Amino acid sequence: MGLKLCPVGSHTRVVRLRVWPTTIEQTEAALERLLEFAEDGDLVASLVIVDDQRIRIRRAARHG
């Protein structure tokens, strides 16, 4: 459902956190992993999904 609301390429970047339990500590840990994993330029025009196990990046298709 979230993918339809924020299609890849329609925003500069979107980060979706899928952590459970949703505590401040879990949220901070997920964001720290993301910041260690990717540089800001890697996330442009992307949908980033961060869960407890992995980080997925879906980039917009480039045309032209």
Buried (B, 14 or more C-beta within 10 A) or exposed (E): EEEEEEEBBEEEEBBEBEBEEEEEEBBEBBBEBBEEBBEEEEBEBBBBBBEEEEBEBBBBEEEE
